[in-house]
Amino acid sequence: MILPSKHISLAESLLGLGGVLLEIIKQKPHSLDSLWQEYSKVNNKKDVFPAYHSFDNVILAVDLLFVIGAININSEGEIYRYEIT
């Protein structure tokens, strides 16, 4: 489920979902609720992102992105994309 495989497409994996979430976070920091609202706009739209993911999967993808160091949380509790400078 984390990585795509023979039976799980990239869109259905947490890694693919994480990529979409990173694109949403790239514009500005988001709280978890606002991140879910933004993702819900494209959730399961075949022309944008073909797989359906629940709120639980979004949380797991955010956890994965945090563990690998792709995102961080600021003092207001907003999730932002971690940029290495």
C-alpha positions in Angstrom: 0.0 0.0 0.0 2.9 2.4 0.6 4.6 1.7 -2.6 3.1 0.8 -6.0 3.4 -2.8 -7.0 2.1 -5.3 -9.5 -1.5 -5.0 -8.1 -1.4 -1.4 -6.7 -1.0 1.5 -9.1 0.9 4.6 -8.2 -2.3 6.5 -7.8 -3.6 4.0 -5.2 -0.4 4.0 -3.2 0.5 6.3 -0.3 3.6 7.4 -2.2 1.4 8.6 -5.1 -1.0 10.3 -2.7 2.0 12.0 -1.0 3.1 13.5 -4.3 -0.4 15.1 -4.8 -0.3 16.4 -1.3 3.1 17.9 -1.8 1.8 19.8 -4.8 -1.0 21.2 -2.7 1.3 22.2 0.1 3.8 23.8 -2.4 1.6 26.9 -2.8 1.2 27.7 0.9 1.2 25.9 4.3 -2.0 24.1 5.2 -3.6 22.8 8.3 -4.6 19.1 8.1 -8.3 20.1 7.7 -7.6 22.6 4.9 -5.3 20.0 3.2 -8.1 17.5 3.3 -10.5 20.1 1.8 -8.1 20.9 -1.0 -7.5 17.2 -1.7 -11.2 16.5 -1.6 -11.7 18.7 -4.7 -9.6 16.3 -6.8 -10.2 13.0 -4.9 -11.4 10.4 -7.4 -11.7 12.7 -10.4 -10.5 10.5 -13.2 -8.9 13.4 -15.2 -6.9 14.7 -12.2 -6.2 11.8 -9.8 -7.9 8.5 -10.6 -7.9 6.8 -7.2 -10.1 7.4 -4.2 -8.4 8.0 -0.8 -10.0 8.3 2.6 -9.1 10.8 5.3 -7.2 8.0 7.0 -5.0 7.5 3.9 -4.3 11.2 3.8 -3.1 11.1 7.4 -0.9 8.1 6.6 0.5 9.9 3.6 1.2 13.0 5.7 3.0 10.7 8.3 5.0 9.2 5.5 6.1 12.6 4.1 7.0 13.7 7.6 9.1 10.6 8.3 11.1 10.9 5.1 11.6 14.6 5.7 9.6 16.1 2.9 7.3 18.2 5.1 7.5 19.8 8.5 5.1 21.6 10.9 5.4 25.2 11.9 4.5 26.8 15.2 0.9 27.4 14.1 0.5 23.7 13.4 0.4 24.1 9.6 2.1 21.6 7.3 4.6 23.0 4.9 7.0 21.6 2.4 10.5 21.3 3.7 13.0 22.9 1.4 16.7 22.1 1.7 18.8 25.2 1.2 
